[in-house]
Structure formats: C-alpha cells, structure tokens
Amino acid sequence: MWVNTMSIIQEQANITNIGLSLLQQEGAIYGRANAKLLAPEDHNKSARVMVRRVENLFQSLGFSSIINRSAIFHDNGNSFAGVELGDREYFVMARDLMDERKLVDILNGEKPSITIVSGPCLFSAQTVQAISEHGTPFSVTTPGVEITEKIERLEVSDALSLYEIESVTRLSEFINGLVRSSDTVRGVHLNIPQAEYYAYLLDAYTDGFVNQEQMALWMLHVDMRQAKIANMMKERILQGVANDRSISISQTAPLNTIREYMADSVLRNERPSLQDALVMLRQNSPLWRSLLDIEEPSSWQEINHLSYVFAELQSGLSSDATAGEGVPIGIVVESPTESKIFANAKKIIGKMNGAYRGNVLAIYPHEMIIPVDGNTGKTMYHVVEADEMRQNNLRVIFQTYRGSLNGGTTS
C-alpha cells in the first residue's frame, strides 16, 4: 500500500496501531468519521481535479516530487492528493492563485521566487482555561468566544498540547521537504500569533471582566509560547538543508505595530483604544490601508482575524529578499482547517479592484493522525488533553512524520 507513512490509518479509517492506543490513554486527536482513503474506482470529478491541480502546481514551481494519481484521501467533502516529497509522503489539498490567474501565465517561462508563510495556532482549548466568578470553567482560545462575566482566575498549562506538537511537526517537516526539493524557495515567513492572542482577552479586559494582573499574566504566557513554537519550527525547517543555501527565515508579525501599544496600555492599567490601533495599522503599510478600507474591525478579535489575511497576502508581494530573483510567489502552508482564511482573503482582494498585485496560492498537508472515533464536530479534529502526557506516547506523532523533536520540547 502506498500510504506507508499513514500506517496508523487503515482503509475505512479503522485504527489498529498499538502506538495510537497508548496515545489515547493520555489524550487523542480526533477526526471526522467520514474521512477515508478512496479506491481508484471511487475517484470522482473533484478528486481528479485536485490531483491535476496539485500536479501542475508542484511541476510549475519546480518541486522534485511524485504525484500518486491512485492515492486520494477524502475528508469532509475535500479531496487530498498523494504526494511523495523526498523520502516522505503526504496527502495535500491545493488552492490556485487567489485572483484566479493561471500560474503558468504569471511565470511566463521565468523561475519563481517563493516565500512560504506558515505557523500553527498556540495552546489548545484544553490548555487554557478561565474560571468565572461563578466557578464555571471555559476555554478562552475557542474562536468567537464571548466573555460576559468576570474571570476569577486563569489556568494555563506550560506543557505543549498535542495539537501544537502535531502541527509543528507536520508543517515544519512539509516545509523542510519543499525547501530541500527546490532552490526556488527563498524565504519562510513564520506567522506565529502573538498580539493576535492578546486579543482573545482584550475585549474582556476593556469591558472589565479581566483585571490588569490577569491580562498581564496572559500576555506573558503568550510571549513565551510564541517564542517556543517559533524556535521549534525554525530548527526543524532547516534540518538537512545544504549550508550554501541562502534561506531567509523570519517572523512576520502583522500586528507588531500595535503589540507594544496593547501591552503598554495594560501595564499602565489603561484600556487601549481600538480606533487608535486601527489608525496605527493604517499608517503601517499600504496593504493594511487597503484591507481596512474594505473591512474595518469593530472588536479586537476581528483585528485578530484580519491579521491572518494580511500575512497571506503579504507573502505574495515582492520584497528586498526576492526582488530581481524571479517572479515572487507566496505559498500558504497550513492545516486544512485554516483554508477558510485563504477563502476570505480571496473575497477581499476581489473587492480591491486590482489594487493587490501579489501572487498567492496555498497547499494544505493533511494531518496523518486522524480518525479515532465518530466525532462529527465542526472542526476537522480537536484535541482532548489529559492531566499529564508521557513522552513515549507522543512517539507515534514523531514516527509518523519521519522525525523527532529534541528532548524537553513538551514542557
């Protein structure tokens, strides 16, 4: 069977791997019940289109890869084509250029100059809990959560969640494969949120439901977590890359202009002004001005959401690092659940009337640790945490992605 790196997934998603059973004792990554491998005779039009799209994309961008036309993974209505990248195998979903131009026309015989943008979220729903004044626990990192009562205390786990470990391993291994398979990759933008996570509590802080001490402690936890994830990804992305390769790895921070303003306001026990922050963003770059002309956030969390769109669009613009080296192409490499950001960005540039001149497409490598039971939640998977995690039970993640993290990364 071609899918040897997905050895923990059998056809029809029956799990038999002993390693995963051990993992379940401590916490598990759950996937959709309808996720399954498709036999060649079951390939529909959507599956065949995805295979051609992935094949054209990898060939046009100069990646040394093999597209397996008979290997299709189907999950939640999306098809994922089998790709051999170096000595690793993945199932990936791809999205063409946001403005629907043809990649071959954009390149017009020239080599691409690729900037990859990627970065997982921080924490998980289980590693950050708020306890309300009435004793009710809830997650503060759940998208769209609205805090309407005072928080008595925050409980933040220093241990990395299974979600973080899996995402860092999978995304950085995949990016490493892209970098090693082509000299057209010039840079990697690590878009690992920081100020974006301040925003999860900033609306509640402004409304008086979170006090200064709690807000300051939350920002400190975010800063430390962001630095840890960034260092882990950078280390893994560069593993095995030739010393003579000039690869720029930088952190893109769409909200960096207002991060210090947010933090300083909290330290002074003041409420930062949303309108002042928007003015600062407008002054920061033409791209922010264009975005805010189309969608002006009415809350801190809405600024959070728009910042991810900014990062994806920014990757497709020419910069000093790529100028004169080929046609600038941005590639978003994220988990499939984040494809909604790309879709939102596509809608926004459609309203720019041609003002955006970047070239951005996307590749989404699917999780390889997926269906465990019949979860039918809205997200592709979610993480269930236990009080403690044993390092040896996480080996199934590392072995699945053909690698291992250095000791001490789960604490």
Sequence and secondary structure as in RCSB ss.txt:
>XXXX:A:sequence
MWVNTMSIIQEQANITNIGLSLLQQEGAIYGRANAKLLAPEDHNKSARVMVRRVENLFQSLGFSSIINRSAIFHD
NGNSFAGVELGDREYFVMARDLMDERKLVDILNGEKPSITIVSGPCLFSAQTVQAISEHGTPFSVTTPGVEITEK
IERLEVSDALSLYEIESVTRLSEFINGLVRSSDTVRGVHLNIPQAEYYAYLLDAYTDGFVNQEQMALWMLHVDMR
QAKIANMMKERILQGVANDRSISISQTAPLNTIREYMADSVLRNERPSLQDALVMLRQNSPLWRSLLDIEEPSSW
QEINHLSYVFAELQSGLSSDATAGEGVPIGIVVESPTESKIFANAKKIIGKMNGAYRGNVLAIYPHEMIIPVDGN
TGKTMYHVVEADEMRQNNLRVIFQTYRGSLNGGTTS
>XXXX:A:secstr
   GGGTT  GGG    HHHHHHHHHEEEEE TT EEE GGG  HHHHHHHHHHHHHHHHTT  EEEEEEEEEEE
TTEEEEEEEETTEEEEEEEE  TT   HHHHHTTS EEEEEEE    S TTTEEEEETTS EEESSSTT    S 
EEEEEE SS  HHHHHHHHHHHHHHHHHHHH TTEEEEEE   SHHHHHHHHHHHHTTSS HHHHHHHHHHHHHH
HHHHHHHHHHHHTTT  TT   EEEE  TTHHHHHHHHHHHHTT    HHHHHHHHHHH HHHHHHHHH   SSH
HHHHHHHHHHHHHHHTS  TTTTTSSEEEEEEE  GGGHHHHHHHHHHHHTTTT     EEEEEE  SS  SS  
  SSSEEEEE S   GGGGHHHHHHTT    TTTT 
